[in-house]
Amino acid sequence: MTVLVTGSRGRVGSLLVEILAARGTAVRAGSSDPEKLTIPAGVDAVRLDLTDPETFAPALAGVDAVFLYCEPAHIGAFTAAAEAAGVEHVVVMSADAVLRADAASNPIAAPHLAVERALRASALTVTTLNCGALASNAGSWQYVLRARGAVTLPFPDSYADPIYEQDIAESAAAVLARPELRGRAYHLTGPESLSFRQQVAVIGAVVGREIPVQQIPAAVWRANKPGFMPDDIADALIELWTASDRPVPLSGDVETLTGHPARPFSAWAEDHAAAFAA
C-alpha cells in the first residue's frame, strides 16, 4: 500500500509521515513546497498544492490511500483525480465544528463540511476524523506572554477539548492500516475539557512559574487578531468562545483507534515547555 500524505509540512501530516515510515508503509509526502520538507529516508516527496489542480494527477499516480487536509477550493477536481488514479481510501482531517447545527453557515465549519460532502458523493471509501481544538493552539500564547508578561484572552473561562496532534496522527495511521475501521466518522478530542485559564495554569505548572492571565475586551482582541485571520473567522471564534462557558463533551475515539487514552494537555505542555520558560 502506498499512502499520500497531504500537507506534510503541517503538524499532523509530518507526524503521520514519520509514523507510517517507521512501520514500513510506502509513503509519499505531499507539499506545495516539497523541497522544504524534512522527511525520513525512503520517503518520496512530491509537489501537491490543493489549490492547484494541475498537481493532483502526478501526486496521486500509483497511490492506494490518501490522508487529506480540508481544502475546499478544488475538492471536486481532487476527488475526480483520486478516482481516476485508483485510490481506494481517503482519511480526511476535518473539524468537529461540522457536528454543530449551524455547520453549513458557520465560516469555521463550512469549508470542512464542503470537503466531507464532496468526498461522500464520490466512489471513494472515506474515513472522517472530526477533530476538537488542537493543543498547539496554545502555542500562540508564548508571543504575547513575552511581549506583555501575561496571556491576554477575551474569554479566559471558555472551554475547549485540546487534543495533541500526535493522537490525531496515530488515529489516522490506525484507520489507514486496519480495513475494519474504515468508512466511518470519528470524533477526536483530548481527555479533558479545560478552560483557557486552566490550560495556562497547566503550562505554568510544567515550567514552574505562575503565568498571569489578563482578560481583554473582545473588540480589542479582534482589532489585534493575526493578520492572516479573516474577519468572519474572528467573529465566529468570538461567538464560539461566548457560548463555551461550560465543559464541552468528550469522546473516547482516540482510545478506540489507537488502543491508548488521548494524551492530556500536560503532555503537550511538557513537550513545548521551552517556549514558555522565563
C-alpha positions in Angstrom: 0.0 0.0 0.0 1.2 3.5 -0.9 -0.1 6.4 1.2 -0.1 10.0 0.0 0.0 12.4 2.9 -1.1 15.9 2.0 0.2 18.9 3.9 3.3 17.0 5.0 4.9 20.2 6.5 1.9 20.5 8.8 2.0 19.3 12.4 -0.2 16.3 11.9 1.0 15.5 8.4 4.7 15.5 9.3 4.0 13.2 12.3 1.9 10.8 10.2 4.7 10.6 7.6 7.1 9.6 10.4 4.7 7.0 11.9 4.0 5.4 8.6 7.6 5.3 7.5 8.7 3.7 10.8 6.1 1.0 10.2 7.4 0.2 6.8 4.5 1.7 4.9 5.3 3.2 1.5 4.7 6.9 2.0 4.6 9.8 -0.5 4.9 13.2 1.3 2.9 15.9 -0.5 3.6 19.6 -0.1 3.2 22.8 -2.0 7.0 23.2 -1.3 8.4 19.7 -1.2 12.0 21.0 -1.3 11.4 22.4 2.2 10.3 19.0 3.7 12.3 17.2 6.3 11.3 13.6 5.8 12.6 10.1 6.8 14.9 8.2 4.5 13.0 6.2 1.9 10.0 8.6 1.8 9.2 10.2 -1.6 8.4 13.9 -1.7 6.0 15.3 -4.3 4.6 18.7 -5.1 0.9 18.7 -4.2 -0.9 22.0 -3.9 -4.6 21.6 -3.0 -5.3 24.9 -4.6 -3.7 23.9 -7.9 -5.4 21.0 -9.7 -2.5 20.5 -12.1 -0.6 19.0 -9.3 -3.2 16.4 -8.4 -2.7 13.6 -11.1 1.1 13.4 -10.7 0.9 13.2 -6.9 -1.9 10.6 -6.9 -0.4 8.2 -9.5 0.1 4.8 -8.0 -1.4 5.8 -4.7 -3.8 3.5 -2.7 -4.8 5.8 0.1 -4.7 9.5 1.0 -4.5 11.5 4.2 -6.3 14.7 3.3 -6.4 18.1 4.9 -9.6 20.0 4.3 -9.2 22.5 1.4 -12.5 23.1 -0.4 -11.2 25.2 -3.3 -10.9 22.3 -5.8 -12.2 19.3 -3.9 -14.3 18.1 -6.8 -11.3 18.0 -9.1 -9.3 16.2 -6.3 -11.9 13.5 -5.8 -12.1 13.0 -9.6 -8.3 12.7 -9.9 -8.2 10.3 -6.9 -10.9 8.1 -8.5 -9.1 8.2 -11.9 -5.8 7.2 -10.2 -7.5 4.2 -8.5 -7.3 5.5 -4.9 -9.4 3.3 -2.6 -9.4 5.1 0.7 -9.3 8.7 1.9 -8.8 9.7 5.5 -9.8 13.3 5.9 -8.8 15.5 8.8 -11.9 17.7 9.5 -13.1 19.8 12.4 -15.7 18.9 14.9 -17.4 22.2 14.1 -19.2 20.3 11.3 -21.2 18.4 14.0 -23.0 21.6 15.0 -26.4 22.5 13.8 -25.2 25.7 12.0 -22.3 24.0 10.2 -23.4 24.9 6.7 -23.4 28.6 7.5 -20.6 28.7 10.1 -17.4 30.1 8.5 -15.2 27.7 10.5 -17.3 24.6 9.8 -18.5 25.3 6.2 -15.2 24.6 4.4 -14.8 21.3 6.2 -18.4 20.3 5.6 -17.9 21.1 1.8 -15.0 18.7 1.7 -16.8 16.0 3.6 -19.8 16.2 1.3 -17.8 16.1 -1.8 -15.9 13.0 -0.6 -19.2 11.3 0.4 -20.6 11.9 -3.0 -17.6 10.1 -4.6 -16.9 6.4 -5.1 -14.1 6.6 -2.6 -14.1 4.9 0.8 -13.9 7.8 3.2 -13.0 7.9 6.9 -13.5 11.2 8.7 -11.6 12.4 11.7 -13.6 15.3 13.2 -11.0 16.9 15.5 -11.5 19.1 18.5 -9.3 22.0 19.4 -5.7 21.4 18.7 -3.5 21.6 21.8 -1.0 23.5 19.7 -3.4 26.5 19.5 -1.9 27.4 22.9 1.5 27.9 21.2 0.5 31.4 20.1 0.3 32.5 23.7 4.1 32.4 24.1 4.4 35.5 21.9 2.0 37.7 23.8 3.4 36.4 27.1 6.9 37.5 26.1 5.6 40.9 24.9 3.3 41.7 27.8 4.2 39.4 30.7 0.7 37.8 30.7 -1.5 35.7 28.4 -4.2 38.1 27.2 -7.6 36.5 26.3 -11.1 37.8 25.6 -12.8 34.8 27.2 -10.3 33.1 29.5 -13.0 30.9 31.0 -14.2 29.5 27.7 -13.8 25.7 27.5 -12.2 23.5 24.8 -11.1 19.9 24.4 -7.4 20.2 23.5 -6.1 17.2 21.6 -2.4 16.6 21.0 -1.6 16.3 17.3 0.3 13.1 18.0 -3.0 11.4 18.8 -4.6 12.6 15.6 -1.6 11.3 13.6 -1.7 7.9 15.4 -5.5 7.7 14.8 -5.0 8.4 11.1 -2.3 5.7 11.0 -4.7 3.2 12.6 -7.5 3.7 10.1 -5.1 3.6 7.2 -3.7 0.2 8.5 -6.9 -1.5 9.6 -9.6 -2.1 7.0 -12.3 -2.8 9.6 -12.0 0.8 10.9 -12.6 2.5 7.5 -15.6 4.2 6.2 -16.7 5.8 9.5 -16.6 9.1 11.2 -14.7 9.5 14.4 -14.8 12.4 16.9 -11.3 13.0 18.2 -10.9 15.0 21.4 -8.4 15.3 24.2 -9.2 13.5 27.5 -10.1 16.7 29.4 -12.3 19.7 28.9 -10.3 22.7 30.1 -10.9 26.4 30.1 -8.2 28.6 28.5 -7.3 29.8 32.1 -6.8 26.2 33.2 -4.6 25.5 30.2 -2.4 28.4 31.1 -2.2 27.1 34.6 -1.1 23.7 33.3 1.6 25.3 31.3 2.7 27.3 34.3 2.9 24.2 36.5 5.0 22.5 33.9 7.5 25.4 33.6 7.5 26.0 37.3 6.2 29.6 37.4 2.9 31.4 37.6 1.7 32.7 34.2 -0.7 35.6 34.6 -3.9 35.7 32.6 -5.3 39.1 31.6 -8.8 39.4 30.3 -9.3 41.9 27.5 -12.4 43.1 25.7 -13.4 41.0 22.7 -13.2 44.2 20.5 -9.6 44.7 21.5 -8.7 41.1 20.6 -10.5 41.4 17.3 -8.7 44.6 16.4 -5.4 42.9 17.1 -6.1 39.5 15.7 -3.5 37.8 13.5 -3.2 39.4 10.1 -3.9 36.1 8.3 -7.2 35.6 10.1 -10.3 36.6 8.1 -12.9 38.9 9.8 -15.7 36.3 9.6 -13.5 33.6 11.3 -12.6 36.1 14.1 -16.3 36.8 14.6 -17.2 33.1 14.6 -14.5 32.4 17.2 -15.9 35.1 19.4 -19.3 33.6 19.1 -17.9 30.1 19.8 -16.0 31.3 22.9 -19.0 33.2 24.2 -21.1 30.0 24.1 -18.4 27.7 25.5 -18.8 28.7 29.2 -19.0 25.2 30.5 -17.1 21.9 29.9 -17.6 20.5 26.4 -18.4 16.9 25.6 -15.5 14.5 25.2 -15.1 11.3 23.1 -13.1 8.1 23.6 -12.5 7.6 19.9 -8.7 8.2 20.2 -8.5 5.2 22.5 -10.8 3.2 20.2 -8.5 3.7 17.3 -5.1 3.7 18.9 -5.5 1.5 22.0 -4.4 4.1 24.4 -6.2 7.1 26.0 -5.7 10.5 24.5 -2.7 12.4 25.8 -3.5 15.0 28.4 -2.8 18.7 27.7 0.1 18.5 30.2 1.9 16.2 27.8 1.8 18.9 25.1 2.9 21.5 27.7 5.8 19.3 28.7 7.0 18.8 25.2 6.8 22.6 24.5 7.9 23.9 27.9 11.0 25.7 26.4 8.7 28.1 24.5 7.2 29.3 27.8 10.3 29.3 30.0 11.1 32.5 31.7 
